[in-house]
Amino acid sequence: MLLQVRASPAFLPSNSSSAPSPSSQAPAPSAFSGKSTRRPVVSLASAPSASRAKARRSVMAAAAAKLEDADALIDSVETFIFDCDGVIWKGDKLIDGVPETLDLLRSKGKRLVFVTNNSTKSRKQYGKKFETLGLSVDEEEIFASSFAAAAYLQSIDFPKDKKVYVIGEEGIQKELELAGFQYLGGPTDGDKKIELKPGYYMEHDKDVGAVVVGFDRYFNYYKVQYGTLCIRENPGCLFIATNRDAVTHLTDAQEWAGGGSMVGAILGSTKQEPLVVGKPSTFMMDYLAKKFGITTSQICMVGDRLDTDILFGQNGGCKTLLVLSGVTSLQTLQSPDNSIQPDFYTNQISDFLTLKAATV
């Protein structure tokens, strides 16, 4: 289904679906005009991003190649963007060979960026996690979907007198606070319950102009109802999702239900598609390209998920490398049912070391 939302300002996250027919689009008013609760829609796919995605898909027919010459790939790009969960670590356990691999790439003058859909931590908190795992990573090299949500609101000049209702954890709140936005909800609403008795009416803050939904271990019915009321009844209220990941790595022992399950609950009650700022939306890719002044053709996206990481890279016009150390298995990659093929695949990023040694 094509993701559609209201007003489409600069940096609007884009989607990989094909463009809708002209009749399905309508002019977009100011997001906070307050004149109507009936929302015109526009496509999430901006023209530049859509063109890049189309160009990438034109060469996707061939199956992904197994990475054989790591040096050739390394020399062909300036920047490597790494997903974190399933690529750098699993849960709180570092994947073997990661420190040496990152050191190798830095020694070759490559820019390293770490992008995660996990919104439970802020960039500063992720910096501490990297440090705990023995990795030296600057905060400016980290981009979490919690940061993307705040950055998107800044990019559309979200009114400072409006509030954000958070269905998610501390990471989103910290990034909103750093960006100067008012917020409510989050973990503190995790203990709240609704007493369903005859005539009960739930109040909500009419000044909420956006509901941001991310992974939330304190998710409950109170949050579903509160977020639903804001989106349905507050004129122009945005429905923003940090990501729609089906599963996540809370531990290295198994997969756990991801942020997509929380987003799905709000989608189900509002019948409205969210605006997604995390992968595979190109918002973060466009943001990074502008921030660092790099062209996306000089980027290699490295990840373990086909429908988020690899699609994120392809939507942005980057080279893509799938690692099999996380969610995706070789069987899934090579399945006839899989239509997303990266440029290359390998077992884990430390293969950069062994493949390099094999070609010396």
Solvent accessible surface area in square Angstrom, and as a share of the most:
residue,aa,sasa,rsa
1,M,189,0.85
2,L,33,0.17
3,L,15,0.07
4,Q,43,0.19
5,V,8,0.05
6,R,13,0.05
7,A,16,0.12
8,S,51,0.33
9,P,49,0.31
10,A,71,0.55
11,F,58,0.24
12,L,14,0.07
13,P,0,0.00
14,S,4,0.02
15,N,30,0.15
16,S,29,0.19
17,S,40,0.26
18,S,96,0.62
19,A,79,0.62
20,P,26,0.16
21,S,62,0.40
22,P,120,0.75
23,S,107,0.69
24,S,46,0.29
25,Q,77,0.34
26,A,40,0.31
27,P,122,0.77
28,A,47,0.36
29,P,62,0.39
30,S,75,0.49
31,A,21,0.16
32,F,43,0.18
33,S,48,0.31
34,G,48,0.46
35,K,179,0.76
36,S,65,0.42
37,T,75,0.44
38,R,205,0.75
39,R,53,0.19
40,P,42,0.27
41,V,45,0.26
42,V,22,0.13
43,S,17,0.11
44,L,2,0.01
45,A,20,0.15
46,S,41,0.26
47,A,76,0.59
48,P,87,0.54
49,S,3,0.02
50,A,41,0.32
51,S,70,0.45
52,R,58,0.21
53,A,7,0.05
54,K,157,0.66
55,A,61,0.47
56,R,43,0.16
57,R,88,0.32
58,S,86,0.56
59,V,99,0.57
60,M,29,0.13
61,A,106,0.82
62,A,76,0.59
63,A,84,0.65
64,A,16,0.12
65,A,50,0.39
66,K,97,0.41
67,L,4,0.02
68,E,111,0.50
69,D,66,0.34
70,A,0,0.00
71,D,38,0.20
72,A,56,0.43
73,L,7,0.04
74,I,0,0.00
75,D,100,0.52
76,S,41,0.26
77,V,3,0.02
78,E,86,0.38
79,T,0,0.00
80,F,0,0.00
81,I,1,0.00
82,F,0,0.00
83,D,8,0.04
84,C,1,0.00
85,D,17,0.09
86,G,0,0.00
87,V,1,0.00
88,I,0,0.00
89,W,1,0.00
90,K,60,0.25
91,G,5,0.05
92,D,119,0.62
93,K,127,0.54
94,L,39,0.20
95,I,21,0.10
96,D,110,0.57
97,G,22,0.21
98,V,0,0.00
99,P,41,0.26
100,E,95,0.43
101,T,0,0.00
102,L,7,0.04
103,D,93,0.48
104,L,25,0.12
105,L,0,0.00
106,R,86,0.31
107,S,90,0.58
108,K,75,0.32
109,G,65,0.63
110,K,31,0.13
111,R,83,0.30
112,L,0,0.00
113,V,1,0.01
114,F,0,0.00
115,V,0,0.00
116,T,2,0.01
117,N,8,0.04
118,N,30,0.15
119,S,0,0.00
120,T,12,0.07
121,K,65,0.27
122,S,2,0.01
123,R,29,0.11
124,K,110,0.47
125,Q,42,0.19
126,Y,5,0.02
127,G,16,0.16
128,K,127,0.54
129,K,30,0.13
130,F,0,0.00
131,E,127,0.57
132,T,117,0.68
133,L,33,0.17
134,G,63,0.60
135,L,11,0.05
136,S,105,0.68
137,V,20,0.12
138,D,83,0.43
139,E,58,0.26
140,E,78,0.35
141,E,30,0.13
142,I,0,0.00
143,F,2,0.01
144,A,0,0.00
145,S,0,0.00
146,S,0,0.00
147,F,24,0.10
148,A,1,0.00
149,A,0,0.00
150,A,3,0.02
151,A,4,0.03
152,Y,1,0.00
153,L,0,0.00
154,Q,93,0.42
155,S,31,0.20
156,I,26,0.13
157,D,122,0.63
158,F,4,0.02
159,P,40,0.25
160,K,113,0.48
161,D,103,0.54
162,K,50,0.21
163,K,54,0.23
164,V,0,0.00
165,Y,0,0.00
166,V,0,0.00
167,I,0,0.00
168,G,0,0.00
169,E,7,0.03
170,E,78,0.35
171,G,0,0.00
172,I,1,0.00
173,Q,23,0.10
174,K,73,0.31
175,E,8,0.03
176,L,1,0.00
177,E,111,0.50
178,L,128,0.64
179,A,15,0.11
180,G,44,0.42
181,F,10,0.04
182,Q,80,0.36
183,Y,74,0.28
184,L,48,0.24
185,G,9,0.09
186,G,0,0.00
187,P,40,0.25
188,T,104,0.60
189,D,6,0.03
190,G,21,0.20
191,D,131,0.68
192,K,91,0.38
193,K,184,0.78
194,I,29,0.15
195,E,115,0.52
196,L,142,0.71
197,K,109,0.46
198,P,138,0.87
199,G,81,0.78
200,Y,96,0.36
201,Y,152,0.58
202,M,20,0.09
203,E,119,0.53
204,H,16,0.07
205,D,34,0.18
206,K,118,0.50
207,D,69,0.36
208,V,1,0.01
209,G,2,0.02
210,A,0,0.00
211,V,0,0.00
212,V,0,0.00
213,V,0,0.00
214,G,0,0.00
215,F,14,0.06
216,D,1,0.01
217,R,145,0.53
218,Y,103,0.39
219,F,62,0.26
220,N,34,0.18
221,Y,131,0.50
222,Y,35,0.13
223,K,0,0.00
224,V,21,0.12
225,Q,52,0.23
226,Y,18,0.07
227,G,0,0.00
228,T,6,0.03
229,L,23,0.11
230,C,0,0.00
231,I,1,0.01
232,R,135,0.49
233,E,80,0.36
234,N,3,0.02
235,P,53,0.34
236,G,8,0.08
237,C,0,0.00
238,L,5,0.03
239,F,3,0.01
240,I,0,0.00
241,A,0,0.00
242,T,0,0.00
243,N,4,0.02
244,R,91,0.33
245,D,14,0.07
246,A,76,0.59
247,V,36,0.20
248,T,15,0.09
249,H,15,0.07
250,L,58,0.29
251,T,56,0.32
252,D,75,0.39
253,A,89,0.69
254,Q,104,0.46
255,E,84,0.38
256,W,99,0.35
257,A,65,0.51
258,G,0,0.00
259,G,3,0.03
260,G,17,0.16
261,S,58,0.37
262,M,21,0.09
263,V,1,0.00
264,G,34,0.32
265,A,36,0.28
266,I,0,0.00
267,L,43,0.21
268,G,37,0.36
269,S,30,0.19
270,T,17,0.10
271,K,172,0.73
272,Q,31,0.14
273,E,28,0.13
274,P,0,0.00
275,L,2,0.01
276,V,8,0.05
277,V,0,0.00
278,G,0,0.00
279,K,3,0.01
280,P,32,0.20
281,S,5,0.03
282,T,1,0.01
283,F,2,0.01
284,M,4,0.02
285,M,0,0.00
286,D,38,0.20
287,Y,58,0.22
288,L,2,0.01
289,A,19,0.15
290,K,147,0.62
291,K,90,0.38
292,F,52,0.22
293,G,67,0.64
294,I,17,0.08
295,T,89,0.52
296,T,18,0.11
297,S,65,0.42
298,Q,59,0.26
299,I,0,0.00
300,C,0,0.00
301,M,0,0.00
302,V,0,0.00
303,G,0,0.00
304,D,0,0.00
305,R,23,0.08
306,L,15,0.07
307,D,86,0.45
308,T,9,0.05
309,D,0,0.00
310,I,0,0.00
311,L,20,0.10
312,F,0,0.00
313,G,0,0.00
314,Q,2,0.01
315,N,2,0.01
316,G,0,0.00
317,G,15,0.14
318,C,1,0.00
319,K,60,0.25
320,T,0,0.00
321,L,0,0.00
322,L,0,0.00
323,V,0,0.00
324,L,38,0.19
325,S,18,0.12
326,G,18,0.17
327,V,49,0.28
328,T,7,0.04
329,S,54,0.35
330,L,72,0.36
331,Q,153,0.68
332,T,67,0.39
333,L,1,0.01
334,Q,112,0.50
335,S,32,0.20
336,P,137,0.86
337,D,138,0.72
338,N,27,0.14
339,S,91,0.59
340,I,29,0.14
341,Q,25,0.11
342,P,4,0.03
343,D,45,0.23
344,F,60,0.25
345,Y,22,0.08
346,T,4,0.03
347,N,83,0.42
348,Q,51,0.23
349,I,1,0.01
350,S,14,0.09
351,D,24,0.12
352,F,1,0.01
353,L,54,0.27
354,T,86,0.50
355,L,35,0.17
356,K,60,0.25
357,A,69,0.53
358,A,83,0.64
359,T,75,0.44
360,V,150,0.86
